[in-house]
């Protein structure tokens, strides 16, 4: 693996964590959205990641070293299949004919933990890029002394 491919790998990780932060923020923003039916209730969304294999990068001209993986890509965003929260609130404007209101299957505590994790992963990828940049700058100064 060349030192230059580190930027591609860290960049793909940053893109993935950015999407993870956005879906987490969307989940938190919709955590208390009420609905009168199961079909219209917001469902928590989670991104699905997959490793980019080194051979794929080599085929696209990004280097030819073989290894277990060379970054991450987003396969998609899926909705959670967890059960929705059903609360008996007969005076709520969104209550159905039985007096129940449906709330999303968003666990705010879990979402905050995901947000902290993705934020730290994003920062770690920035640190990797900065370290690689510093190493490349040091390599350039080796012949000057």
Beta strands, then each sheet from edge to edge (+ up, - down):
strand 1: 34-35
strand 2: 45-51
strand 3: 72-79
strand 4: 85-88
strand 5: 100-103
sheet 1: 1+ 5- 4+
sheet 2: 2+ 3-
end
